Amino acid sequence: MRKLSLLAGILAILGASLLTPAQSQVPAGNGPTVKVGSALAAKAASPTPSPNAKNQSRQTSIGKGATSVKASAPSAFWTDLVDIDDDGTVEDNQFLFDAKRGMLYTYREDDFKCADGKPENGQVLMAIYTKGNQAGMPVGSGWYVVALTAGQCGEKKPGLFGCKFDASGNLKPCGAAVIHEDSGELELAVKKKE
């Protein structure tokens, strides 16, 4: 009996130490928070241009600089006025639907908030998984990245910060971000809470 309780104690300690940063932190530090609104979820269910969409073409990338991603092949591109973050303001958004990956990307220059509530403005790239996505992720889940300049959200150096979110728009892990060119997926370097 004593061996069982000792084993249970060791397993509990190991289990607590094996928690990933993603399970223990949302969001990290002063990182930016971007609301994932209902209009974006609707676009995931139907990744097509609205009747009012403009600039429809086929393109191989979306965004600017660090907040850009390359598609797996020439993909449907358009611009549209959509309230992506449910703040009551319609923003001019770029959309790129990579049907092969099953990902809808959207790019805009918009407001976001630092973790301390301070408002900022910058480049925002989001990706949302659509039906049949290669990653096998739930439709409506995805990620976003924001390019921070030195001083924004308390950051000393410029860099890319991102968060993943579930199909309800709840933030999952957040941290320094890298977008993989080959897959269009996001990798996060998440700091552990101390």
N, C-alpha and C positions, 0 to 999 in steps of 0.2 A: 504494500500500500504506500509505504514511504517512497519507494522508487517511482511509483506512478505519479505522486504529487511533485516530486523533484523533476521528473520528466515533463510534466505539465507546466511547471514553472519555467523550465528552460525553453520549451516551445513557445510560451507566451512572450518571453523576452526576445527570442529570435523573430517571432511574428511581428512584434512592435518595431524591431530594428529593420525588418525587411519592407516596411511600408515605403512605397515610392514617394518621391517628392510630389508627384501628381496627386497622390491621395492625401497629402498633408498640407497643401498650399494652394490658395486661389485668392487673388493674384499675388505675385511676388513684389516685394518692396513697394516702390512708388509707381510701378508699371501702369501703363494706360489701360483703361477699361472702355470697350466699345460695346454698346448694346446691340444685340442681335434681335432684330424686330420681326414681326409677323409677316411683313411683306417679303422678307428674304426667305422665310420658310415656305411661303406660297410659291416663290420662284423655284425652289428646289423640287417641288411637286410638278411644276410645269416650266422647265427651263427654256422658254421661248420668248421672243420679243413681244411687247405689248403692241396694240394697233398704232400707238403714238411713238413708238421707238424710232430713232434716227440712226444714221451712219451705219446701217446694216452692211456687213461685209464678212469676209473670211480673213482671220488674222492668226498669227502664230504666237502672240504674246499679249499680255495686258499689264498695265501699271507703269511705274517709273522707277528707275534705279533699283535700290534694294527692295522696294515694294512692288516687284514685278515677278511674273512667272511665265515660263514658256509652255505652250500647249504641246501635246504629243503629236499633233498634226494640225494643219490649217483648220480652224474652228470658227463656229458662228460667233460673230462679234456685233454688238450694238450698244447704243447709248440710250438711256431712258431716265425720266424724272420719276424717282421712287423715294418714298420715306422708308429707307432701309432700317433705321434705328428707332422707329416709332416715337420720334420726338415732336411730331406735328409739322416738321419742315420737310418739304420735298427737295431732295438733292439730285444733282446731275451725276449719274452713275454710269460707268462703263461696265459691260458684261461680256464674258467670254465663256461659252459652253463647250467644254472639252468632252464630247460624247464618248470617246474611246475610254477615257479615265472615269467618266461618270461624275464630273465635277463642274460646278458652275462657279466661276470666279467673278468677283466684282471689285472695282477699284474706284475710289473717290478721294477728294481732298475734303476733309470734314472735321468736325469737332469731336473730341474725345475727352475723357476725364482721367486725371492721375488718381492713384489709389487714395490720395489725401483729399480728393474732391476738387482739386484745382482744374479749371477748364484749360484745354490746349487745342491746337489745330494742327493737322498734318495729313500725310499720305496714309490711307488705310486700304489694305488689300484683304479681301475675305475669300474663303473658299467654302463651298457647301456641297456635301455629297448628295447626289441625285440617285434615282432608282438604277440598280444594276452597276453601281460603282465598283471599280476593280479592287478597292481596298476592303470591300465587304462591310463598310460602315453604315450605321443607320441613316436613312434619308433625313436630311435636315440638320445633321450634325456637321461639324466642320472646324475651321480655324480662322483666325485673323492675325495680321501683323500690322504694326505701326512703325514708321521710321521716326526715331527720336533724334532730335538735335541735342548737342551738349546743353545742359541746363533744363531741358524739358523733363518733367516728372522727377526732378532731382538727379538725373543721370549726369555723370561727369563727362562721359564721352558719347559721341553719337553712336547709334546702333539700331538694330532691328529687335523689337520686342513683340511677342505674340502670345496668344492663348488659344487653346482648343475649347470647343463647346459641344454640348450634347444636343439632341434633337429638340429639346425644350429651350435652348439658348443659355443654359446654365454653364458657366465657365468651369473648365477642368484645369489641367496644368497650365501654368503661365511661366514665361521666362524669356531669356535671350533666345532669339530665333534664327533659323537658317532654313531657306526653302530649297529643297532638292530639285535640281533641274530635270533629272531623269524621270522623276515620278510626280512632280508637282505637289509633293507632300511636305509637311512642316516638321522640323526637328526642333525640340526645345531643350535648352540647358537650364534646368530648374534648380535654384538654390534651395538647400534644405533650411527649414526654420531652425533657429538656434534657441 
